[in-house]
Amino acid sequence: MKNTADSKKDKKPLFRGVNKKLGKLTLRVVERPLLYSFVIFLIVLVIGGILFYQYVFLAQKKRTDQLTPPALLEEVTYQKILQAWQEQERKFNEADTKSYQNPFEE
């Protein structure tokens, strides 16, 4: 059976050298901040251009006949909804004028 101290020595780091590479990358960014700011600006500009093209120009090119027609409400259904709404409003106004007893009074 292996000793626990020996098993820790056998394990190699999963991301060996990543810390060294990140250190070099940050050093490069610090040495040339204007260049990397310009690169990031260009990336953001390209992504913004793609989104603008997709949501402005492609949206205008869609044919209007592909859109579904709006749902129409029948007059009978509209009257039923209107009547239910008015009944609910009437009940609400009646409840507002009712006087209730105080349950905490003796």
Backbone atoms as SQL, in Angstrom:
CREATE TABLE atoms (id INTEGER PRIMARY KEY, chain TEXT, resi INTEGER, resn TEXT, atom TEXT, x REAL, y REAL, z REAL);
INSERT INTO atoms VALUES
  (1, 'A', 1, 'MET', 'N', 0.840, -1.176, 0.000),
  (2, 'A', 1, 'MET', 'CA', 0.000, 0.000, 0.000),
  (3, 'A', 1, 'MET', 'C', 0.883, 1.236, 0.000),
  (4, 'A', 2, 'LYS', 'N', 0.513, 2.223, -0.848),
  (5, 'A', 2, 'LYS', 'CA', 1.326, 3.428, -0.964),
  (6, 'A', 2, 'LYS', 'C', 1.059, 4.380, 0.181),
  (7, 'A', 3, 'ASN', 'N', 2.047, 5.109, 0.485),
  (8, 'A', 3, 'ASN', 'CA', 1.949, 6.138, 1.505),
  (9, 'A', 3, 'ASN', 'C', 1.223, 7.342, 0.896),
  (10, 'A', 4, 'THR', 'N', 0.445, 8.075, 1.663),
  (11, 'A', 4, 'THR', 'CA', -0.304, 9.222, 1.135),
  (12, 'A', 4, 'THR', 'C', 0.634, 10.328, 0.684),
  (13, 'A', 5, 'ALA', 'N', 1.781, 10.453, 1.304),
  (14, 'A', 5, 'ALA', 'CA', 2.744, 11.478, 0.901),
  (15, 'A', 5, 'ALA', 'C', 3.313, 11.145, -0.465),
  (16, 'A', 6, 'ASP', 'N', 3.542, 9.852, -0.750),
  (17, 'A', 6, 'ASP', 'CA', 4.066, 9.437, -2.042),
  (18, 'A', 6, 'ASP', 'C', 3.043, 9.650, -3.157),
  (19, 'A', 7, 'SER', 'N', 1.752, 9.444, -2.850),
  (20, 'A', 7, 'SER', 'CA', 0.721, 9.607, -3.872),
  (21, 'A', 7, 'SER', 'C', 0.564, 11.072, -4.281),
  (22, 'A', 8, 'LYS', 'N', 0.831, 11.979, -3.365),
  (23, 'A', 8, 'LYS', 'CA', 0.769, 13.408, -3.708),
  (24, 'A', 8, 'LYS', 'C', 1.907, 13.791, -4.631),
  (25, 'A', 9, 'LYS', 'N', 3.072, 13.168, -4.476),
  (26, 'A', 9, 'LYS', 'CA', 4.221, 13.476, -5.333),
  (27, 'A', 9, 'LYS', 'C', 4.008, 12.956, -6.741),
  (28, 'A', 10, 'ASP', 'N', 3.278, 11.845, -6.877),
  (29, 'A', 10, 'ASP', 'CA', 3.061, 11.247, -8.187),
  (30, 'A', 10, 'ASP', 'C', 2.099, 12.054, -9.053),
  (31, 'A', 11, 'LYS', 'N', 1.211, 12.787, -8.450),
  (32, 'A', 11, 'LYS', 'CA', 0.220, 13.559, -9.205),
  (33, 'A', 11, 'LYS', 'C', 0.897, 14.766, -9.845),
  (34, 'A', 12, 'LYS', 'N', 0.676, 14.910, -11.158),
  (35, 'A', 12, 'LYS', 'CA', 1.201, 16.065, -11.874),
  (36, 'A', 12, 'LYS', 'C', 0.101, 17.101, -11.991),
  (37, 'A', 13, 'PRO', 'N', 0.464, 18.366, -11.994),
  (38, 'A', 13, 'PRO', 'CA', -0.590, 19.386, -12.122),
  (39, 'A', 13, 'PRO', 'C', -1.293, 19.262, -13.471),
  (40, 'A', 14, 'LEU', 'N', -2.584, 19.429, -13.423),
  (41, 'A', 14, 'LEU', 'CA', -3.400, 19.263, -14.620),
  (42, 'A', 14, 'LEU', 'C', -3.103, 20.358, -15.651),
  (43, 'A', 15, 'PHE', 'N', -2.931, 21.560, -15.198),
  (44, 'A', 15, 'PHE', 'CA', -2.673, 22.688, -16.094),
  (45, 'A', 15, 'PHE', 'C', -1.236, 23.163, -15.904),
  (46, 'A', 16, 'ARG', 'N', -0.299, 22.304, -16.234),
  (47, 'A', 16, 'ARG', 'CA', 1.107, 22.638, -16.062),
  (48, 'A', 16, 'ARG', 'C', 1.501, 23.714, -17.076),
  (49, 'A', 17, 'GLY', 'N', 2.076, 24.760, -16.629),
  (50, 'A', 17, 'GLY', 'CA', 2.554, 25.815, -17.500),
  (51, 'A', 17, 'GLY', 'C', 1.534, 26.886, -17.824),
  (52, 'A', 18, 'VAL', 'N', 0.306, 26.731, -17.383),
  (53, 'A', 18, 'VAL', 'CA', -0.724, 27.728, -17.682),
  (54, 'A', 18, 'VAL', 'C', -0.401, 29.031, -16.963),
  (55, 'A', 19, 'ASN', 'N', 0.061, 28.925, -15.744),
  (56, 'A', 19, 'ASN', 'CA', 0.396, 30.117, -14.968),
  (57, 'A', 19, 'ASN', 'C', 1.513, 30.901, -15.657),
  (58, 'A', 20, 'LYS', 'N', 2.491, 30.184, -16.218),
  (59, 'A', 20, 'LYS', 'CA', 3.601, 30.839, -16.910),
  (60, 'A', 20, 'LYS', 'C', 3.115, 31.550, -18.174),
  (61, 'A', 21, 'LYS', 'N', 2.207, 30.876, -18.922),
  (62, 'A', 21, 'LYS', 'CA', 1.686, 31.465, -20.154),
  (63, 'A', 21, 'LYS', 'C', 0.813, 32.688, -19.865),
  (64, 'A', 22, 'LEU', 'N', -0.005, 32.613, -18.804),
  (65, 'A', 22, 'LEU', 'CA', -0.822, 33.764, -18.436),
  (66, 'A', 22, 'LEU', 'C', 0.046, 34.932, -18.009),
  (67, 'A', 23, 'GLY', 'N', 1.148, 34.648, -17.339),
  (68, 'A', 23, 'GLY', 'CA', 2.072, 35.706, -16.940),
  (69, 'A', 23, 'GLY', 'C', 2.674, 36.395, -18.147),
  (70, 'A', 24, 'LYS', 'N', 3.057, 35.607, -19.168),
  (71, 'A', 24, 'LYS', 'CA', 3.622, 36.190, -20.389),
  (72, 'A', 24, 'LYS', 'C', 2.573, 37.014, -21.134),
  (73, 'A', 25, 'LEU', 'N', 1.337, 36.500, -21.181),
  (74, 'A', 25, 'LEU', 'CA', 0.267, 37.220, -21.876),
  (75, 'A', 25, 'LEU', 'C', -0.023, 38.558, -21.201),
  (76, 'A', 26, 'THR', 'N', -0.130, 38.549, -19.892),
  (77, 'A', 26, 'THR', 'CA', -0.395, 39.816, -19.197),
  (78, 'A', 26, 'THR', 'C', 0.768, 40.783, -19.359),
  (79, 'A', 27, 'LEU', 'N', 1.994, 40.257, -19.428),
  (80, 'A', 27, 'LEU', 'CA', 3.151, 41.129, -19.636),
  (81, 'A', 27, 'LEU', 'C', 3.078, 41.780, -21.010),
  (82, 'A', 28, 'ARG', 'N', 2.688, 41.020, -22.036),
  (83, 'A', 28, 'ARG', 'CA', 2.542, 41.586, -23.381),
  (84, 'A', 28, 'ARG', 'C', 1.455, 42.658, -23.420),
  (85, 'A', 29, 'VAL', 'N', 0.334, 42.408, -22.746),
  (86, 'A', 29, 'VAL', 'CA', -0.766, 43.379, -22.729),
  (87, 'A', 29, 'VAL', 'C', -0.331, 44.654, -22.033),
  (88, 'A', 30, 'VAL', 'N', 0.429, 44.522, -20.967),
  (89, 'A', 30, 'VAL', 'CA', 0.891, 45.702, -20.229),
  (90, 'A', 30, 'VAL', 'C', 1.917, 46.476, -21.042),
  (91, 'A', 31, 'GLU', 'N', 2.730, 45.784, -21.830),
  (92, 'A', 31, 'GLU', 'CA', 3.745, 46.473, -22.632),
  (93, 'A', 31, 'GLU', 'C', 3.127, 47.261, -23.785),
  (94, 'A', 32, 'ARG', 'N', 2.023, 46.751, -24.351),
  (95, 'A', 32, 'ARG', 'CA', 1.397, 47.404, -25.507),
  (96, 'A', 32, 'ARG', 'C', -0.100, 47.592, -25.268),
  (97, 'A', 33, 'PRO', 'N', -0.497, 48.462, -24.361),
  (98, 'A', 33, 'PRO', 'CA', -1.927, 48.600, -24.062),
  (99, 'A', 33, 'PRO', 'C', -2.726, 49.221, -25.208),
  (100, 'A', 34, 'LEU', 'N', -2.113, 50.139, -25.966),
  (101, 'A', 34, 'LEU', 'CA', -2.821, 50.784, -27.059),
  (102, 'A', 34, 'LEU', 'C', -3.157, 49.776, -28.161),
  (103, 'A', 35, 'LEU', 'N', -2.207, 48.917, -28.478),
  (104, 'A', 35, 'LEU', 'CA', -2.436, 47.907, -29.507),
  (105, 'A', 35, 'LEU', 'C', -3.555, 46.954, -29.108),
  (106, 'A', 36, 'TYR', 'N', -3.529, 46.454, -27.877),
  (107, 'A', 36, 'TYR', 'CA', -4.557, 45.515, -27.449),
  (108, 'A', 36, 'TYR', 'C', -5.914, 46.199, -27.261),
  (109, 'A', 37, 'SER', 'N', -5.918, 47.470, -26.888),
  (110, 'A', 37, 'SER', 'CA', -7.180, 48.210, -26.813),
  (111, 'A', 37, 'SER', 'C', -7.783, 48.350, -28.207),
  (112, 'A', 38, 'PHE', 'N', -6.936, 48.609, -29.188),
  (113, 'A', 38, 'PHE', 'CA', -7.402, 48.722, -30.567),
  (114, 'A', 38, 'PHE', 'C', -7.949, 47.391, -31.073),
  (115, 'A', 39, 'VAL', 'N', -7.296, 46.286, -30.755),
  (116, 'A', 39, 'VAL', 'CA', -7.756, 44.960, -31.171),
  (117, 'A', 39, 'VAL', 'C', -9.113, 44.653, -30.536),
  (118, 'A', 40, 'ILE', 'N', -9.258, 44.935, -29.248),
  (119, 'A', 40, 'ILE', 'CA', -10.533, 44.693, -28.568),
  (120, 'A', 40, 'ILE', 'C', -11.624, 45.575, -29.168),
  (121, 'A', 41, 'PHE', 'N', -11.276, 46.830, -29.492),
  (122, 'A', 41, 'PHE', 'CA', -12.241, 47.735, -30.116),
  (123, 'A', 41, 'PHE', 'C', -12.706, 47.190, -31.464),
  (124, 'A', 42, 'LEU', 'N', -11.775, 46.661, -32.258),
  (125, 'A', 42, 'LEU', 'CA', -12.146, 46.098, -33.559),
  (126, 'A', 42, 'LEU', 'C', -13.037, 44.869, -33.407),
  (127, 'A', 43, 'ILE', 'N', -12.749, 44.037, -32.431),
  (128, 'A', 43, 'ILE', 'CA', -13.582, 42.852, -32.203),
  (129, 'A', 43, 'ILE', 'C', -15.004, 43.271, -31.837),
  (130, 'A', 44, 'VAL', 'N', -15.126, 44.237, -30.946),
  (131, 'A', 44, 'VAL', 'CA', -16.445, 44.721, -30.531),
  (132, 'A', 44, 'VAL', 'C', -17.163, 45.376, -31.709),
  (133, 'A', 45, 'LEU', 'N', -16.431, 46.092, -32.541),
  (134, 'A', 45, 'LEU', 'CA', -17.019, 46.738, -33.712),
  (135, 'A', 45, 'LEU', 'C', -17.556, 45.707, -34.703),
  (136, 'A', 46, 'VAL', 'N', -16.828, 44.624, -34.911),
  (137, 'A', 46, 'VAL', 'CA', -17.280, 43.571, -35.825),
  (138, 'A', 46, 'VAL', 'C', -18.529, 42.891, -35.269),
  (139, 'A', 47, 'ILE', 'N', -18.532, 42.571, -33.988),
  (140, 'A', 47, 'ILE', 'CA', -19.697, 41.926, -33.380),
  (141, 'A', 47, 'ILE', 'C', -20.910, 42.855, -33.443),
  (142, 'A', 48, 'GLY', 'N', -20.712, 44.133, -33.178),
  (143, 'A', 48, 'GLY', 'CA', -21.803, 45.105, -33.267),
  (144, 'A', 48, 'GLY', 'C', -22.334, 45.231, -34.687),
  (145, 'A', 49, 'GLY', 'N', -21.433, 45.195, -35.665),
  (146, 'A', 49, 'GLY', 'CA', -21.855, 45.264, -37.063),
  (147, 'A', 49, 'GLY', 'C', -22.680, 44.054, -37.472),
  (148, 'A', 50, 'ILE', 'N', -22.271, 42.885, -36.996),
  (149, 'A', 50, 'ILE', 'CA', -23.029, 41.669, -37.307),
  (150, 'A', 50, 'ILE', 'C', -24.423, 41.742, -36.699),
  (151, 'A', 51, 'LEU', 'N', -24.516, 42.167, -35.450),
  (152, 'A', 51, 'LEU', 'CA', -25.830, 42.280, -34.804),
  (153, 'A', 51, 'LEU', 'C', -26.703, 43.328, -35.488),
  (154, 'A', 52, 'PHE', 'N', -26.096, 44.461, -35.861),
  (155, 'A', 52, 'PHE', 'CA', -26.847, 45.505, -36.550),
  (156, 'A', 52, 'PHE', 'C', -27.383, 44.997, -37.884),
  (157, 'A', 53, 'TYR', 'N', -26.545, 44.302, -38.637),
  (158, 'A', 53, 'TYR', 'CA', -26.978, 43.750, -39.928),
  (159, 'A', 53, 'TYR', 'C', -28.114, 42.760, -39.737),
  (160, 'A', 54, 'GLN', 'N', -27.979, 41.908, -38.723),
  (161, 'A', 54, 'GLN', 'CA', -28.993, 40.875, -38.503),
  (162, 'A', 54, 'GLN', 'C', -30.332, 41.479, -38.114),
  (163, 'A', 55, 'TYR', 'N', -30.337, 42.462, -37.215),
  (164, 'A', 55, 'TYR', 'CA', -31.603, 42.973, -36.700),
  (165, 'A', 55, 'TYR', 'C', -32.170, 44.154, -37.478),
  (166, 'A', 56, 'VAL', 'N', -31.412, 44.736, -38.404),
  (167, 'A', 56, 'VAL', 'CA', -31.952, 45.842, -39.197),
  (168, 'A', 56, 'VAL', 'C', -32.180, 45.408, -40.637),
  (169, 'A', 57, 'PHE', 'N', -31.128, 44.993, -41.310),
  (170, 'A', 57, 'PHE', 'CA', -31.269, 44.690, -42.730),
  (171, 'A', 57, 'PHE', 'C', -31.994, 43.371, -42.982),
  (172, 'A', 58, 'LEU', 'N', -31.668, 42.343, -42.233),
  (173, 'A', 58, 'LEU', 'CA', -32.341, 41.062, -42.449),
  (174, 'A', 58, 'LEU', 'C', -33.798, 41.118, -42.017),
  (175, 'A', 59, 'ALA', 'N', -34.101, 41.913, -40.998),
  (176, 'A', 59, 'ALA', 'CA', -35.492, 42.044, -40.555),
  (177, 'A', 59, 'ALA', 'C', -36.330, 42.753, -41.611),
  (178, 'A', 60, 'GLN', 'N', -35.731, 43.697, -42.353),
  (179, 'A', 60, 'GLN', 'CA', -36.466, 44.398, -43.404),
  (180, 'A', 60, 'GLN', 'C', -36.693, 43.508, -44.623),
  (181, 'A', 61, 'LYS', 'N', -35.808, 42.547, -44.836),
  (182, 'A', 61, 'LYS', 'CA', -35.921, 41.689, -46.008),
  (183, 'A', 61, 'LYS', 'C', -36.985, 40.602, -45.848),
  (184, 'A', 62, 'LYS', 'N', -37.414, 40.344, -44.623),
  (185, 'A', 62, 'LYS', 'CA', -38.440, 39.321, -44.419),
  (186, 'A', 62, 'LYS', 'C', -39.718, 39.741, -45.138),
  (187, 'A', 63, 'ARG', 'N', -40.352, 38.796, -45.712),
  (188, 'A', 63, 'ARG', 'CA', -41.585, 39.097, -46.426),
  (189, 'A', 63, 'ARG', 'C', -42.733, 39.218, -45.443),
  (190, 'A', 64, 'THR', 'N', -43.580, 40.153, -45.702),
  (191, 'A', 64, 'THR', 'CA', -44.694, 40.393, -44.782),
  (192, 'A', 64, 'THR', 'C', -45.772, 39.333, -44.888),
  (193, 'A', 65, 'ASP', 'N', -45.838, 38.612, -46.010),
  (194, 'A', 65, 'ASP', 'CA', -46.869, 37.595, -46.135),
  (195, 'A', 65, 'ASP', 'C', -46.551, 36.355, -45.301),
  (196, 'A', 66, 'GLN', 'N', -45.332, 36.241, -44.806),
  (197, 'A', 66, 'GLN', 'CA', -44.975, 35.123, -43.950),
  (198, 'A', 66, 'GLN', 'C', -45.472, 35.338, -42.521),
  (199, 'A', 67, 'LEU', 'N', -45.817, 36.563, -42.214),
  (200, 'A', 67, 'LEU', 'CA', -46.307, 36.855, -40.880),
  (201, 'A', 67, 'LEU', 'C', -47.727, 36.345, -40.717),
  (202, 'A', 68, 'THR', 'N', -48.065, 35.920, -39.528),
  (203, 'A', 68, 'THR', 'CA', -49.417, 35.423, -39.273),
  (204, 'A', 68, 'THR', 'C', -50.371, 36.602, -39.117),
  (205, 'A', 69, 'PRO', 'N', -51.594, 36.457, -39.586),
  (206, 'A', 69, 'PRO', 'CA', -52.553, 37.560, -39.441),
  (207, 'A', 69, 'PRO', 'C', -52.943, 37.718, -37.967),
  (208, 'A', 70, 'PRO', 'N', -53.294, 38.918, -37.567),
  (209, 'A', 70, 'PRO', 'CA', -53.672, 39.124, -36.170),
  (210, 'A', 70, 'PRO', 'C', -54.968, 38.387, -35.833),
  (211, 'A', 71, 'ALA', 'N', -55.065, 37.957, -34.608),
  (212, 'A', 71, 'ALA', 'CA', -56.268, 37.239, -34.172),
  (213, 'A', 71, 'ALA', 'C', -57.427, 38.233, -34.053),
  (214, 'A', 72, 'LEU', 'N', -58.570, 37.850, -34.581),
  (215, 'A', 72, 'LEU', 'CA', -59.748, 38.704, -34.522),
  (216, 'A', 72, 'LEU', 'C', -60.665, 38.214, -33.415),
  (217, 'A', 73, 'LEU', 'N', -61.241, 39.156, -32.691),
  (218, 'A', 73, 'LEU', 'CA', -62.131, 38.829, -31.585),
  (219, 'A', 73, 'LEU', 'C', -63.567, 38.976, -32.073),
  (220, 'A', 74, 'GLU', 'N', -64.344, 37.957, -31.832),
  (221, 'A', 74, 'GLU', 'CA', -65.745, 38.006, -32.251),
  (222, 'A', 74, 'GLU', 'C', -66.521, 38.945, -31.334),
  (223, 'A', 75, 'GLU', 'N', -67.569, 39.510, -31.877),
  (224, 'A', 75, 'GLU', 'CA', -68.376, 40.486, -31.120),
  (225, 'A', 75, 'GLU', 'C', -69.029, 39.847, -29.900),
  (226, 'A', 76, 'VAL', 'N', -69.509, 38.617, -30.040),
  (227, 'A', 76, 'VAL', 'CA', -70.176, 37.932, -28.923),
  (228, 'A', 76, 'VAL', 'C', -69.163, 37.692, -27.790),
  (229, 'A', 77, 'THR', 'N', -67.996, 37.235, -28.144),
  (230, 'A', 77, 'THR', 'CA', -66.961, 36.983, -27.142),
  (231, 'A', 77, 'THR', 'C', -66.554, 38.288, -26.464),
  (232, 'A', 78, 'TYR', 'N', -66.441, 39.348, -27.267),
  (233, 'A', 78, 'TYR', 'CA', -66.077, 40.654, -26.715),
  (234, 'A', 78, 'TYR', 'C', -67.128, 41.127, -25.718),
  (235, 'A', 79, 'GLN', 'N', -68.393, 40.952, -26.039),
  (236, 'A', 79, 'GLN', 'CA', -69.466, 41.382, -25.137),
  (237, 'A', 79, 'GLN', 'C', -69.448, 40.586, -23.833),
  (238, 'A', 80, 'LYS', 'N', -69.157, 39.284, -23.907),
  (239, 'A', 80, 'LYS', 'CA', -69.077, 38.467, -22.696),
  (240, 'A', 80, 'LYS', 'C', -67.926, 38.926, -21.796),
  (241, 'A', 81, 'ILE', 'N', -66.815, 39.208, -22.393),
  (242, 'A', 81, 'ILE', 'CA', -65.654, 39.680, -21.622),
  (243, 'A', 81, 'ILE', 'C', -65.956, 41.030, -20.991),
  (244, 'A', 82, 'LEU', 'N', -66.563, 41.914, -21.765),
  (245, 'A', 82, 'LEU', 'CA', -66.910, 43.238, -21.263),
  (246, 'A', 82, 'LEU', 'C', -67.907, 43.154, -20.111),
  (247, 'A', 83, 'GLN', 'N', -68.882, 42.266, -20.231),
  (248, 'A', 83, 'GLN', 'CA', -69.878, 42.099, -19.174),
  (249, 'A', 83, 'GLN', 'C', -69.219, 41.544, -17.900),
  (250, 'A', 84, 'ALA', 'N', -68.341, 40.572, -18.037),
  (251, 'A', 84, 'ALA', 'CA', -67.650, 40.000, -16.872),
  (252, 'A', 84, 'ALA', 'C', -66.773, 41.053, -16.209),
  (253, 'A', 85, 'TRP', 'N', -66.158, 41.884, -17.003),
  (254, 'A', 85, 'TRP', 'CA', -65.296, 42.936, -16.466),
  (255, 'A', 85, 'TRP', 'C', -66.129, 43.961, -15.693),
  (256, 'A', 86, 'GLN', 'N', -67.248, 44.356, -16.251),
  (257, 'A', 86, 'GLN', 'CA', -68.104, 45.319, -15.572),
  (258, 'A', 86, 'GLN', 'C', -68.683, 44.738, -14.287),
  (259, 'A', 87, 'GLU', 'N', -69.034, 43.462, -14.286),
  (260, 'A', 87, 'GLU', 'CA', -69.553, 42.797, -13.084),
  (261, 'A', 87, 'GLU', 'C', -68.477, 42.765, -11.991),
  (262, 'A', 88, 'GLN', 'N', -67.268, 42.479, -12.391),
  (263, 'A', 88, 'GLN', 'CA', -66.173, 42.454, -11.418),
  (264, 'A', 88, 'GLN', 'C', -65.918, 43.846, -10.847),
  (265, 'A', 89, 'GLU', 'N', -65.982, 44.864, -11.673),
  (266, 'A', 89, 'GLU', 'CA', -65.794, 46.233, -11.204),
  (267, 'A', 89, 'GLU', 'C', -66.925, 46.650, -10.257),
  (268, 'A', 90, 'ARG', 'N', -68.159, 46.225, -10.554),
  (269, 'A', 90, 'ARG', 'CA', -69.284, 46.544, -9.687),
  (270, 'A', 90, 'ARG', 'C', -69.107, 45.894, -8.316),
  (271, 'A', 91, 'LYS', 'N', -68.678, 44.633, -8.279),
  (272, 'A', 91, 'LYS', 'CA', -68.445, 43.949, -7.004),
  (273, 'A', 91, 'LYS', 'C', -67.317, 44.627, -6.215),
  (274, 'A', 92, 'PHE', 'N', -66.323, 45.068, -6.922),
  (275, 'A', 92, 'PHE', 'CA', -65.202, 45.744, -6.270),
  (276, 'A', 92, 'PHE', 'C', -65.670, 47.052, -5.630),
  (277, 'A', 93, 'ASN', 'N', -66.487, 47.802, -6.346),
  (278, 'A', 93, 'ASN', 'CA', -66.993, 49.067, -5.800),
  (279, 'A', 93, 'ASN', 'C', -67.933, 48.837, -4.620),
  (280, 'A', 94, 'GLU', 'N', -68.735, 47.756, -4.656),
  (281, 'A', 94, 'GLU', 'CA', -69.606, 47.434, -3.524),
  (282, 'A', 94, 'GLU', 'C', -68.793, 47.073, -2.287),
  (283, 'A', 95, 'ALA', 'N', -67.730, 46.352, -2.459),
  (284, 'A', 95, 'ALA', 'CA', -66.895, 45.953, -1.325),
  (285, 'A', 95, 'ALA', 'C', -66.208, 47.161, -0.715),
  (286, 'A', 96, 'ASP', 'N', -65.994, 48.179, -1.504),
  (287, 'A', 96, 'ASP', 'CA', -65.323, 49.380, -1.001),
  (288, 'A', 96, 'ASP', 'C', -66.236, 50.169, -0.056),
  (289, 'A', 97, 'THR', 'N', -67.535, 50.130, -0.305),
  (290, 'A', 97, 'THR', 'CA', -68.465, 50.904, 0.517),
  (291, 'A', 97, 'THR', 'C', -68.966, 50.128, 1.728),
  (292, 'A', 98, 'LYS', 'N', -68.731, 48.834, 1.810),
  (293, 'A', 98, 'LYS', 'CA', -69.190, 48.030, 2.937),
  (294, 'A', 98, 'LYS', 'C', -68.428, 48.411, 4.195),
  (295, 'A', 99, 'SER', 'N', -69.148, 48.353, 5.309),
  (296, 'A', 99, 'SER', 'CA', -68.530, 48.648, 6.599),
  (297, 'A', 99, 'SER', 'C', -68.412, 47.338, 7.376),
  (298, 'A', 100, 'TYR', 'N', -67.217, 46.995, 7.763),
  (299, 'A', 100, 'TYR', 'CA', -66.971, 45.754, 8.484),
  (300, 'A', 100, 'TYR', 'C', -66.751, 46.041, 9.963),
  (301, 'A', 101, 'GLN', 'N', -67.122, 45.074, 10.814),
  (302, 'A', 101, 'GLN', 'CA', -66.921, 45.223, 12.248),
  (303, 'A', 101, 'GLN', 'C', -65.454, 44.956, 12.581),
  (304, 'A', 102, 'ASN', 'N', -64.990, 45.617, 13.611),
  (305, 'A', 102, 'ASN', 'CA', -63.618, 45.400, 14.068),
  (306, 'A', 102, 'ASN', 'C', -63.591, 44.147, 14.941),
  (307, 'A', 103, 'PRO', 'N', -62.897, 43.092, 14.569),
  (308, 'A', 103, 'PRO', 'CA', -62.883, 41.864, 15.353),
  (309, 'A', 103, 'PRO', 'C', -62.056, 42.002, 16.651),
  (310, 'A', 104, 'PHE', 'N', -61.291, 43.061, 16.784),
  (311, 'A', 104, 'PHE', 'CA', -60.429, 43.235, 17.952),
  (312, 'A', 104, 'PHE', 'C', -61.073, 44.085, 19.043),
  (313, 'A', 105, 'GLU', 'N', -62.217, 44.638, 18.750),
  (314, 'A', 105, 'GLU', 'CA', -62.934, 45.407, 19.790),
  (315, 'A', 105, 'GLU', 'C', -63.651, 44.463, 20.764),
  (316, 'A', 106, 'GLU', 'N', -63.742, 44.886, 22.003),
  (317, 'A', 106, 'GLU', 'CA', -64.423, 44.045, 22.990),
  (318, 'A', 106, 'GLU', 'C', -65.795, 44.568, 23.284);
